[in-house]
Amino acid sequence: MPVPTTTIGSYPKPSYLRLPNFKPKQHDPTRAYSEYLKIRSEEDQRLLVRASEEVVRHQVEAGIEIPTDGEMPREHYIYYHLRHLEGFDFVNLTEKRMRNQAWHARIPTLVAPVRPRQRFLPEDWRMAQRATKRPVKMTVPGPLTIADSVADAYYRDERALGAALADAINVEVRALADAGCPCVQVDEPVFAREPQKALAYGMEHLERCFHKVPAAVTRVVHICCGYPAELNLEDYPKADAKTYFALADDLEQVGLHAVSLEDAHRHNDLKLLEKFPRLTVILGVVQIANTRVEPVEEIVERLRAALGHIDRERLIAAPDCGLAMLEWDIVWQKLRNVAGAAGVI
């Protein structure tokens, strides 16, 4: 039985789409919002549909069984979501150091209670799902990661802010489920940066994101250890990989089906997989910030090593994280090799 394959989230945007590509540590929310506001014409919307369909087909043709929408409508994987919530000021930005001081930026300020507005992700999912009969996974930023990415001038209490965010996210996740979306992934990279906060209240808020979501919807959390500022850096600040061990027991107790972990840029001690006797593990087997294309044989070797520590039916192969930093041809080669390796082990 082949090991299933998936992608994690973002994809490089086609040149015809008037939205910025994701650039870690160079994001200006105000400038990005001005670009986001420009895509309002009928032609822009047609191009957005085209892009969503193309990225799904690109993944499927590469052999990926569970594609994502590539986050085509998003100018940023967190702030796009926040623009659809009440409470955030994207004009009066606040300077803040985040991710354990690894990232400094001017970011949106929370000035009022967090409340959902109209549902928006169901239409993003429908746009992508129309391109394939394979199940399209949708991604949502998690409460702890959002809280770390904004300046809170209202609650002034990260636990209270996280609870409000979880409730607002839950409204959107339930709307996705009602629309027919088969798989929802909450992205919580800050779990790896702030494991104490993750254990104190982050897990509770993560579970709240899926409150009253039907059991048929696959529930995933993605926990990566950080993007570099540019491609092909051999050494850059990342969260301590040992935090995966610290989080594992609690992740097993949260109502999830799968946990997504990076492993390609920096190999884990694969005994980590034994810490997940119930959960499926989505294991990163290709790097997302390096243009080197990992050969099939190298991926096969790592997957075989992983199977020494986890049941075959609970292992899924994937990239480490989102693919937005890479060019389409590099993405194609990497995904083809992931699919090729997963099909032969």
C-alpha positions as semicolon CSV with decimal commas, in nm:
position;residue;x (nm);y (nm);z (nm)
1;M;0,000;0,000;0,000
2;P;0,157;0,333;-0,104
3;V;0,205;0,604;0,156
4;P;-0,046;0,887;0,092
5;T;0,079;1,235;-0,003
6;T;-0,033;1,590;0,069
7;T;0,088;1,948;0,058
8;I;0,083;2,183;0,355
9;G;-0,057;2,517;0,238
10;S;0,087;2,795;0,025
11;Y;0,195;2,776;-0,339
12;P;0,382;3,026;-0,556
13;K;0,134;3,262;-0,717
14;P;0,116;3,276;-1,099
15;S;0,260;3,595;-1,250
16;Y;-0,079;3,703;-1,383
17;L;-0,233;3,717;-1,034
18;R;-0,212;4,066;-0,882
19;L;-0,133;3,955;-0,530
20;P;0,209;3,950;-0,363
21;N;0,391;3,623;-0,308
22;F;0,475;3,533;0,049
23;K;0,809;3,682;0,162
24;P;0,904;3,590;0,517
25;K;1,008;3,881;0,740
26;Q;0,945;4,131;0,458
27;H;0,570;4,158;0,491
28;D;0,410;4,503;0,507
29;P;0,042;4,453;0,601
30;T;-0,061;4,798;0,475
31;R;0,104;4,761;0,134
32;A;-0,023;4,405;0,102
33;Y;-0,374;4,520;0,187
34;S;-0,361;4,785;-0,085
35;E;-0,272;4,510;-0,333
36;Y;-0,548;4,289;-0,193
37;L;-0,804;4,567;-0,243
38;K;-0,707;4,603;-0,609
39;I;-0,833;4,256;-0,705
40;R;-1,198;4,352;-0,719
41;S;-1,271;4,366;-1,093
42;E;-1,455;4,087;-1,271
43;E;-1,135;4,007;-1,460
44;D;-0,932;3,986;-1,138
45;Q;-1,185;3,745;-0,990
46;R;-1,173;3,533;-1,305
47;L;-0,793;3,518;-1,275
48;L;-0,822;3,421;-0,909
49;V;-1,047;3,129;-1,002
50;R;-0,803;3,031;-1,276
51;A;-0,508;3,040;-1,034
52;S;-0,690;2,831;-0,773
53;E;-0,780;2,568;-1,030
54;E;-0,431;2,565;-1,181
55;V;-0,248;2,511;-0,851
56;V;-0,480;2,224;-0,760
57;R;-0,430;2,058;-1,099
58;H;-0,054;2,115;-1,069
59;Q;-0,048;1,922;-0,741
60;V;-0,277;1,645;-0,867
61;E;-0,075;1,597;-1,187
62;A;0,241;1,578;-0,976
63;G;0,080;1,286;-0,789
64;I;-0,041;1,456;-0,469
65;E;-0,349;1,284;-0,328
66;I;-0,465;1,555;-0,086
67;P;-0,392;1,897;-0,242
68;T;-0,455;2,238;-0,087
69;D;-0,593;2,549;-0,255
70;G;-0,241;2,693;-0,250
71;E;-0,378;2,989;-0,054
72;M;-0,421;3,177;-0,382
73;P;-0,662;3,445;-0,248
74;R;-0,433;3,527;0,044
75;E;-0,184;3,814;0,050
76;H;-0,059;3,665;0,380
77;Y;-0,144;3,337;0,549
78;I;-0,246;3,507;0,876
79;Y;-0,355;3,860;0,790
80;Y;-0,589;3,753;0,510
81;H;-0,795;3,572;0,772
82;L;-0,787;3,867;1,012
83;R;-0,922;4,104;0,747
84;H;-1,243;3,902;0,767
85;L;-1,272;3,949;1,144
86;E;-1,378;4,255;1,342
87;G;-1,137;4,416;1,584
88;F;-0,814;4,459;1,385
89;D;-0,666;4,792;1,272
90;F;-0,456;4,753;0,957
91;V;-0,381;5,127;0,926
92;N;-0,228;5,209;1,264
93;L;0,039;4,941;1,284
94;T;0,250;4,854;1,588
95;E;0,615;4,750;1,590
96;K;0,671;4,416;1,760
97;R;0,929;4,141;1,791
98;M;0,779;3,795;1,746
99;R;0,868;3,425;1,720
100;N;1,101;3,442;2,021
101;Q;1,255;3,766;1,891
102;A;1,337;3,608;1,553
103;W;1,109;3,840;1,353
104;H;1,061;4,216;1,382
105;A;0,783;4,392;1,190
106;R;0,507;4,652;1,191
107;I;0,188;4,455;1,241
108;P;-0,190;4,502;1,280
109;T;-0,322;4,625;1,613
110;L;-0,620;4,470;1,792
111;V;-0,841;4,758;1,911
112;A;-1,182;4,595;1,969
113;P;-1,335;4,253;2,045
114;V;-1,259;3,976;1,797
115;R;-1,577;3,881;1,613
116;P;-1,642;3,695;1,287
117;R;-1,803;3,870;0,993
118;Q;-1,936;3,694;0,683
119;R;-1,808;3,343;0,605
120;F;-1,533;3,354;0,340
121;L;-1,333;3,031;0,335
122;P;-1,616;2,809;0,198
123;E;-1,603;2,996;-0,135
124;D;-1,222;2,969;-0,142
125;W;-1,260;2,593;-0,092
126;R;-1,530;2,558;-0,360
127;M;-1,308;2,744;-0,606
128;A;-1,030;2,492;-0,554
129;Q;-1,244;2,179;-0,516
130;R;-1,405;2,233;-0,856
131;A;-1,068;2,152;-1,015
132;T;-1,048;1,792;-0,888
133;K;-1,234;1,496;-0,745
134;R;-0,958;1,449;-0,489
135;P;-1,024;1,596;-0,142
136;V;-0,893;1,953;-0,113
137;K;-0,760;2,048;0,230
138;M;-0,812;2,401;0,362
139;T;-0,574;2,573;0,604
140;V;-0,650;2,821;0,882
141;P;-0,406;3,012;1,106
142;G;-0,431;2,900;1,469
143;P;-0,508;3,115;1,777
144;L;-0,161;3,108;1,935
145;T;0,010;3,192;1,606
146;I;-0,232;3,476;1,537
147;A;-0,188;3,614;1,890
148;D;0,189;3,619;1,839
149;S;0,145;3,800;1,505
150;V;-0,064;4,097;1,622
151;A;-0,034;4,376;1,878
152;D;-0,306;4,336;2,140
153;A;-0,427;4,676;2,260
154;Y;-0,769;4,544;2,367
155;Y;-0,760;4,221;2,571
156;R;-0,401;4,268;2,688
157;D;-0,414;3,902;2,788
158;E;-0,289;3,641;2,543
159;R;-0,501;3,364;2,692
160;A;-0,820;3,572;2,660
161;L;-0,724;3,677;2,307
162;G;-0,657;3,314;2,210
163;A;-0,998;3,206;2,340
164;A;-1,173;3,478;2,137
165;L;-0,974;3,385;1,827
166;A;-1,056;3,016;1,872
167;D;-1,428;3,094;1,882
168;A;-1,403;3,308;1,567
169;I;-1,198;3,041;1,386
170;N;-1,449;2,777;1,490
171;V;-1,725;2,967;1,310
172;E;-1,524;2,953;0,986
173;V;-1,421;2,588;1,030
174;R;-1,783;2,487;1,087
175;A;-1,882;2,682;0,776
176;L;-1,620;2,488;0,579
177;A;-1,759;2,161;0,716
178;D;-2,114;2,264;0,625
179;A;-1,997;2,344;0,271
180;G;-1,853;1,992;0,236
181;C;-1,482;2,054;0,292
182;P;-1,336;1,712;0,390
183;C;-1,017;1,825;0,566
184;V;-0,922;2,134;0,770
185;Q;-0,571;2,208;0,891
186;V;-0,498;2,463;1,166
187;D;-0,148;2,608;1,135
188;E;0,025;2,657;1,470
189;P;0,398;2,716;1,411
190;V;0,416;2,916;1,734
191;F;0,353;2,590;1,923
192;A;0,714;2,506;1,842
193;R;0,840;2,850;1,944
194;E;0,637;2,879;2,265
195;P;0,575;2,525;2,395
196;Q;0,494;2,648;2,746
197;K;0,207;2,861;2,612
198;A;0,099;2,577;2,383
199;L;0,071;2,343;2,680
200;A;-0,084;2,600;2,916
201;Y;-0,371;2,707;2,688
202;G;-0,278;2,664;2,320
203;M;-0,399;2,302;2,307
204;E;-0,731;2,401;2,463
205;H;-0,779;2,673;2,202
206;L;-0,676;2,442;1,921
207;E;-0,942;2,193;2,027
208;R;-1,195;2,477;2,046
209;C;-1,130;2,554;1,678
210;F;-1,292;2,218;1,596
211;H;-1,581;2,241;1,845
212;K;-1,894;2,076;1,700
213;V;-1,719;2,003;1,370
214;P;-1,854;1,672;1,230
215;A;-1,639;1,367;1,292
216;A;-1,622;1,303;0,916
217;V;-1,405;1,614;0,869
218;T;-1,035;1,530;0,904
219;R;-0,877;1,755;1,166
220;V;-0,508;1,841;1,126
221;V;-0,261;2,066;1,306
222;H;0,057;2,180;1,131
223;I;0,355;2,273;1,348
224;C;0,667;2,390;1,162
225;C;0,982;2,545;1,307
226;G;1,015;2,861;1,095
227;Y;1,087;3,008;0,751
228;P;1,421;3,170;0,656
229;A;1,444;3,524;0,516
230;E;1,559;3,390;0,178
231;L;1,624;3,072;-0,017
232;N;1,916;2,835;0,025
233;L;2,031;2,943;0,370
234;E;2,201;2,651;0,540
235;D;2,167;2,789;0,889
236;Y;1,886;3,015;1,011
237;P;1,695;3,057;1,339
238;K;1,444;2,780;1,394
239;A;1,246;2,654;1,688
240;D;1,407;2,375;1,887
241;A;1,306;2,041;1,728
242;K;1,294;1,888;2,077
243;T;0,973;2,080;2,137
244;Y;0,793;1,822;1,923
245;F;0,867;1,569;2,198
246;A;0,739;1,810;2,463
247;L;0,411;1,862;2,275
248;A;0,343;1,505;2,163
249;D;0,156;1,368;2,464
250;D;-0,087;1,661;2,474
251;L;-0,140;1,654;2,098
252;E;-0,246;1,292;2,134
253;Q;-0,520;1,400;2,376
254;V;-0,664;1,679;2,159
255;G;-0,944;1,576;1,923
256;L;-0,728;1,561;1,611
257;H;-0,675;1,306;1,337
258;A;-0,326;1,412;1,222
259;V;-0,024;1,623;1,313
260;S;0,204;1,773;1,047
261;L;0,576;1,799;1,136
262;E;0,879;1,917;0,941
263;D;1,167;1,674;0,906
264;A;1,352;1,752;0,580
265;H;1,544;2,070;0,660
266;R;1,649;1,927;0,995
267;H;1,594;1,560;1,068
268;N;1,417;1,461;1,387
269;D;1,504;1,168;1,607
270;L;1,248;0,934;1,451
271;K;1,165;0,791;1,792
272;L;0,943;1,099;1,796
273;L;0,694;0,909;1,580
274;E;0,649;0,653;1,855
275;K;0,506;0,933;2,070
276;F;0,201;0,931;1,842
277;P;0,034;0,589;1,890
278;R;-0,304;0,721;1,771
279;L;-0,245;1,021;1,545
280;T;-0,146;1,009;1,180
281;V;0,183;1,190;1,118
282;I;0,227;1,407;0,808
283;L;0,604;1,405;0,771
284;G;0,796;1,670;0,579
285;V;1,033;1,493;0,339
286;V;1,141;1,782;0,110
287;Q;1,266;2,128;0,203
288;I;1,058;2,432;0,117
289;A;1,329;2,701;0,126
290;N;1,602;2,522;-0,070
291;T;1,611;2,491;-0,449
292;R;1,791;2,157;-0,432
293;V;1,555;1,883;-0,550
294;E;1,571;1,583;-0,321
295;P;1,607;1,263;-0,528
296;V;1,348;0,989;-0,499
297;E;1,601;0,752;-0,343
298;E;1,675;0,997;-0,061
299;I;1,305;1,040;0,017
300;V;1,248;0,665;0,005
301;E;1,529;0,612;0,254
302;R;1,378;0,858;0,500
303;L;1,026;0,721;0,466
304;R;1,152;0,366;0,520
305;A;1,332;0,482;0,832
306;A;1,010;0,647;0,953
307;L;0,816;0,324;0,899
308;G;1,041;0,166;1,157
309;H;0,862;0,382;1,414
310;I;0,502;0,423;1,295
311;D;0,233;0,211;1,132
312;R;0,222;0,248;0,755
313;E;-0,146;0,345;0,758
314;R;-0,067;0,641;0,985
315;L;0,211;0,801;0,779
316;I;0,163;1,067;0,508
317;A;0,445;1,222;0,303
318;A;0,457;1,597;0,239
319;P;0,684;1,899;0,207
320;D;0,803;2,055;0,533
321;C;0,569;2,353;0,501
322;G;0,417;2,584;0,237
323;L;0,588;2,610;-0,102
324;A;0,541;2,979;-0,182
325;M;0,913;3,065;-0,177
326;L;0,996;2,831;-0,468
327;E;0,945;2,856;-0,845
328;W;0,680;2,637;-1,008
329;D;0,932;2,412;-1,185
330;I;1,116;2,338;-0,860
331;V;0,786;2,274;-0,682
332;W;0,687;2,034;-0,961
333;Q;1,010;1,835;-0,935
334;K;0,994;1,813;-0,557
335;L;0,630;1,701;-0,552
336;R;0,687;1,448;-0,832
337;N;0,965;1,298;-0,626
338;V;0,756;1,291;-0,309
339;A;0,482;1,108;-0,496
340;G;0,732;0,878;-0,666
341;A;0,896;0,784;-0,337
342;A;0,564;0,732;-0,159
343;G;0,453;0,497;-0,433
344;V;0,747;0,258;-0,409
345;I;0,819;0,210;-0,039
